[in-house]
């Protein structure tokens, strides 16, 4: 994904905006949201045939099916007490062995300031404008399905192909190479039976035009890969698939549902009832060219 890089290390969160006036997350909610993010990225390593995972000692190193450092390859602390320099050293060795770069997400609540400083000192580059972490604490009001639209939960390879096709177009808006989605989700033998993951696809005249995924773990859930093809935007489809996936999570027993919002998605989620509870800054180690 491409985006303008901010020279500042702290993502924006100006006072007085709807984001900064949101209800603060409880300690339990914050822990569950972070654990769900790690669990989702761990699952990505199974859903792509070129995925790989290394974890232990408080570090979780997730290499998805694609080379792209942002989204597909991430280094996380499962134990906030892990020395950040150790996390980065392990990440450099693990992702370097795969000839990949990686990214590190830093929460704006203060718990990751040591990690932020270590990323800067180690020469990782700040990426993007900061990603809102948003939460929904109750089911959303139902959104009517527009006339002429069909919606179904996918359970076969054709459905996965539709999910991939929609998001390849949707996230191409941000500069994501079109092959990334296919690489991330090409191991359908692992994805389709995974009872923690549920994907909805909306079609018009048989053509997939909108999609979203929900991922459940530890009594909570998150929304992932909400996308609408560019030609179908502004038609309320994002609200439809977001509401369907959010409400499914609550039907299945989640106590909350979180997401990391894209620039276009954040206003939509806020209007539906999601609140921003912090921002993630992202630091990237770009892939290094092979030695001559």
ZIGI-V306456 format. One record per residue. N is the residue number from 0. SS is DSSP state (h for helix, s for strand, l for the rest). OMEGA is omega as a letter, one per 30 degrees, with the letter a starting at -180 (* if undefined). D_LAST is the distance of its C-alpha to the last C-alpha in whole Angstrom. Layout:
# ZIGI-V306456
n=N ss=SS omega=OMEGA d_last=D_LAST
n=N ss=SS omega=OMEGA d_last=D_LAST
This chain:
# ZIGI-V306456
n=0 ss=l omega=l d_last=27
n=1 ss=l omega=l d_last=28
n=2 ss=l omega=l d_last=30
n=3 ss=l omega=a d_last=31
n=4 ss=l omega=l d_last=29
n=5 ss=l omega=l d_last=32
n=6 ss=l omega=a d_last=32
n=7 ss=l omega=l d_last=34
n=8 ss=l omega=a d_last=33
n=9 ss=l omega=l d_last=37
n=10 ss=l omega=a d_last=37
n=11 ss=l omega=l d_last=41
n=12 ss=l omega=a d_last=44
n=13 ss=l omega=a d_last=47
n=14 ss=l omega=l d_last=50
n=15 ss=l omega=l d_last=53
n=16 ss=l omega=l d_last=50
n=17 ss=l omega=a d_last=51
n=18 ss=l omega=a d_last=48
n=19 ss=l omega=l d_last=49
n=20 ss=l omega=a d_last=53
n=21 ss=l omega=l d_last=52
n=22 ss=l omega=a d_last=53
n=23 ss=l omega=l d_last=51
n=24 ss=l omega=l d_last=49
n=25 ss=l omega=l d_last=51
n=26 ss=h omega=a d_last=49
n=27 ss=h omega=l d_last=49
n=28 ss=h omega=a d_last=48
n=29 ss=h omega=l d_last=45
n=30 ss=h omega=a d_last=44
n=31 ss=h omega=l d_last=45
n=32 ss=h omega=l d_last=43
n=33 ss=h omega=l d_last=40
n=34 ss=h omega=l d_last=40
n=35 ss=h omega=l d_last=40
n=36 ss=h omega=l d_last=37
n=37 ss=h omega=a d_last=35
n=38 ss=h omega=l d_last=37
n=39 ss=h omega=l d_last=36
n=40 ss=h omega=l d_last=32
n=41 ss=h omega=l d_last=33
n=42 ss=h omega=l d_last=35
n=43 ss=h omega=a d_last=32
n=44 ss=h omega=l d_last=30
n=45 ss=h omega=a d_last=32
n=46 ss=h omega=l d_last=33
n=47 ss=l omega=a d_last=29
n=48 ss=l omega=l d_last=28
n=49 ss=l omega=l d_last=25
n=50 ss=l omega=l d_last=26
n=51 ss=s omega=a d_last=26
n=52 ss=s omega=l d_last=28
n=53 ss=s omega=l d_last=28
n=54 ss=s omega=a d_last=31
n=55 ss=s omega=l d_last=33
n=56 ss=l omega=l d_last=34
n=57 ss=l omega=l d_last=35
n=58 ss=s omega=l d_last=31
n=59 ss=s omega=a d_last=31
n=60 ss=s omega=a d_last=27
n=61 ss=s omega=l d_last=27
n=62 ss=s omega=l d_last=25
n=63 ss=l omega=a d_last=26
n=64 ss=l omega=a d_last=26
n=65 ss=l omega=l d_last=24
n=66 ss=l omega=a d_last=20
n=67 ss=l omega=a d_last=22
n=68 ss=h omega=l d_last=22
n=69 ss=h omega=l d_last=26
n=70 ss=h omega=a d_last=28
n=71 ss=h omega=a d_last=26
n=72 ss=s omega=a d_last=25
n=73 ss=s omega=l d_last=27
n=74 ss=s omega=a d_last=27
n=75 ss=s omega=l d_last=31
n=76 ss=s omega=l d_last=33
n=77 ss=l omega=l d_last=36
n=78 ss=l omega=a d_last=38
n=79 ss=l omega=l d_last=38
n=80 ss=l omega=l d_last=38
n=81 ss=l omega=l d_last=35
n=82 ss=l omega=a d_last=33
n=83 ss=h omega=l d_last=31
n=84 ss=h omega=l d_last=28
n=85 ss=h omega=l d_last=28
n=86 ss=h omega=a d_last=28
n=87 ss=h omega=l d_last=25
n=88 ss=h omega=l d_last=23
n=89 ss=h omega=l d_last=24
n=90 ss=h omega=l d_last=23
n=91 ss=h omega=a d_last=19
n=92 ss=h omega=a d_last=19
n=93 ss=h omega=a d_last=20
n=94 ss=h omega=l d_last=19
n=95 ss=h omega=l d_last=15
n=96 ss=h omega=l d_last=16
n=97 ss=l omega=a d_last=17
n=98 ss=l omega=a d_last=14
n=99 ss=l omega=l d_last=17
n=100 ss=l omega=a d_last=18
n=101 ss=s omega=l d_last=22
n=102 ss=s omega=l d_last=25
n=103 ss=s omega=l d_last=28
n=104 ss=s omega=a d_last=32
n=105 ss=s omega=a d_last=34
n=106 ss=s omega=a d_last=38
n=107 ss=l omega=a d_last=40
n=108 ss=l omega=l d_last=43
n=109 ss=l omega=a d_last=42
n=110 ss=l omega=a d_last=40
n=111 ss=l omega=a d_last=37
n=112 ss=h omega=l d_last=37
n=113 ss=h omega=l d_last=35
n=114 ss=h omega=l d_last=32
n=115 ss=h omega=a d_last=32
n=116 ss=h omega=a d_last=32
n=117 ss=h omega=l d_last=29
n=118 ss=h omega=l d_last=27
n=119 ss=h omega=a d_last=28
n=120 ss=h omega=a d_last=27
n=121 ss=l omega=l d_last=24
n=122 ss=l omega=l d_last=22
n=123 ss=l omega=a d_last=23
n=124 ss=s omega=l d_last=24
n=125 ss=s omega=a d_last=28
n=126 ss=s omega=l d_last=28
n=127 ss=s omega=a d_last=31
n=128 ss=s omega=a d_last=35
n=129 ss=s omega=a d_last=36
n=130 ss=s omega=l d_last=37
n=131 ss=s omega=l d_last=41
n=132 ss=s omega=a d_last=41
n=133 ss=s omega=a d_last=45
n=134 ss=s omega=l d_last=47
n=135 ss=s omega=a d_last=50
n=136 ss=l omega=a d_last=53
n=137 ss=l omega=l d_last=55
n=138 ss=l omega=a d_last=56
n=139 ss=l omega=l d_last=55
n=140 ss=l omega=a d_last=58
n=141 ss=l omega=l d_last=58
n=142 ss=l omega=a d_last=57
n=143 ss=l omega=l d_last=58
n=144 ss=l omega=a d_last=57
n=145 ss=l omega=l d_last=57
n=146 ss=l omega=l d_last=59
n=147 ss=l omega=a d_last=57
n=148 ss=s omega=l d_last=54
n=149 ss=s omega=a d_last=53
n=150 ss=s omega=l d_last=52
n=151 ss=s omega=l d_last=51
n=152 ss=s omega=a d_last=49
n=153 ss=l omega=l d_last=46
n=154 ss=l omega=a d_last=46
n=155 ss=l omega=a d_last=44
n=156 ss=h omega=l d_last=41
n=157 ss=h omega=l d_last=43
n=158 ss=h omega=l d_last=43
n=159 ss=h omega=l d_last=40
n=160 ss=h omega=l d_last=38
n=161 ss=h omega=l d_last=41
n=162 ss=h omega=l d_last=40
n=163 ss=h omega=a d_last=36
n=164 ss=h omega=l d_last=37
n=165 ss=h omega=a d_last=39
n=166 ss=h omega=l d_last=36
n=167 ss=h omega=l d_last=34
n=168 ss=h omega=a d_last=36
n=169 ss=h omega=a d_last=37
n=170 ss=h omega=l d_last=34
n=171 ss=h omega=l d_last=33
n=172 ss=h omega=a d_last=35
n=173 ss=h omega=l d_last=32
n=174 ss=l omega=l d_last=29
n=175 ss=l omega=l d_last=28
n=176 ss=l omega=a d_last=27
n=177 ss=l omega=a d_last=29
n=178 ss=h omega=a d_last=27
n=179 ss=h omega=a d_last=27
n=180 ss=h omega=l d_last=31
n=181 ss=h omega=l d_last=31
n=182 ss=h omega=a d_last=28
n=183 ss=h omega=a d_last=29
n=184 ss=l omega=a d_last=33
n=185 ss=l omega=l d_last=32
n=186 ss=l omega=a d_last=33
n=187 ss=h omega=l d_last=37
n=188 ss=h omega=l d_last=38
n=189 ss=h omega=a d_last=37
n=190 ss=h omega=a d_last=38
n=191 ss=l omega=l d_last=41
n=192 ss=l omega=a d_last=43
n=193 ss=l omega=a d_last=42
n=194 ss=l omega=l d_last=45
n=195 ss=l omega=a d_last=44
n=196 ss=s omega=l d_last=42
n=197 ss=s omega=a d_last=45
n=198 ss=s omega=l d_last=44
n=199 ss=s omega=l d_last=46
n=200 ss=s omega=l d_last=46
n=201 ss=s omega=a d_last=48
n=202 ss=s omega=l d_last=49
n=203 ss=s omega=a d_last=51
n=204 ss=l omega=l d_last=52
n=205 ss=l omega=a d_last=50
n=206 ss=s omega=l d_last=47
n=207 ss=s omega=a d_last=45
n=208 ss=s omega=l d_last=45
n=209 ss=s omega=a d_last=45
n=210 ss=s omega=l d_last=43
n=211 ss=s omega=l d_last=43
n=212 ss=s omega=l d_last=42
n=213 ss=s omega=a d_last=44
n=214 ss=s omega=a d_last=42
n=215 ss=s omega=l d_last=45
n=216 ss=s omega=l d_last=44
n=217 ss=l omega=l d_last=46
n=218 ss=l omega=l d_last=49
n=219 ss=s omega=a d_last=47
n=220 ss=s omega=l d_last=45
n=221 ss=s omega=l d_last=43
n=222 ss=s omega=a d_last=42
n=223 ss=s omega=l d_last=39
n=224 ss=s omega=l d_last=38
n=225 ss=s omega=a d_last=41
n=226 ss=s omega=l d_last=40
n=227 ss=s omega=l d_last=43
n=228 ss=l omega=a d_last=42
n=229 ss=h omega=a d_last=42
n=230 ss=h omega=a d_last=45
n=231 ss=h omega=a d_last=47
n=232 ss=l omega=a d_last=46
n=233 ss=l omega=l d_last=49
n=234 ss=l omega=l d_last=51
n=235 ss=l omega=a d_last=52
n=236 ss=h omega=l d_last=49
n=237 ss=h omega=l d_last=47
n=238 ss=h omega=a d_last=50
n=239 ss=h omega=a d_last=51
n=240 ss=h omega=l d_last=48
n=241 ss=h omega=a d_last=48
n=242 ss=h omega=a d_last=51
n=243 ss=h omega=a d_last=51
n=244 ss=h omega=l d_last=48
n=245 ss=h omega=a d_last=49
n=246 ss=h omega=l d_last=53
n=247 ss=h omega=l d_last=52
n=248 ss=h omega=l d_last=50
n=249 ss=h omega=l d_last=53
n=250 ss=h omega=a d_last=55
n=251 ss=l omega=l d_last=53
n=252 ss=l omega=l d_last=54
n=253 ss=l omega=l d_last=51
n=254 ss=l omega=l d_last=52
n=255 ss=l omega=l d_last=50
n=256 ss=s omega=a d_last=47
n=257 ss=s omega=l d_last=44
n=258 ss=s omega=l d_last=42
n=259 ss=s omega=a d_last=39
n=260 ss=l omega=l d_last=40
n=261 ss=l omega=l d_last=38
n=262 ss=h omega=l d_last=39
n=263 ss=h omega=a d_last=42
n=264 ss=h omega=a d_last=43
n=265 ss=h omega=l d_last=44
n=266 ss=h omega=l d_last=47
n=267 ss=h omega=a d_last=48
n=268 ss=h omega=l d_last=48
n=269 ss=h omega=l d_last=50
n=270 ss=h omega=a d_last=52
n=271 ss=h omega=l d_last=53
n=272 ss=l omega=l d_last=53
n=273 ss=l omega=l d_last=50
n=274 ss=s omega=l d_last=49
n=275 ss=s omega=a d_last=46
n=276 ss=s omega=l d_last=46
n=277 ss=s omega=l d_last=43
n=278 ss=s omega=l d_last=40
n=279 ss=s omega=l d_last=36
n=280 ss=s omega=a d_last=34
n=281 ss=s omega=l d_last=30
n=282 ss=s omega=a d_last=27
n=283 ss=s omega=l d_last=23
n=284 ss=s omega=a d_last=20
n=285 ss=l omega=l d_last=18
n=286 ss=l omega=l d_last=15
n=287 ss=l omega=l d_last=12
n=288 ss=l omega=a d_last=9
n=289 ss=l omega=l d_last=6
n=290 ss=l omega=a d_last=4
n=291 ss=l omega=* d_last=0
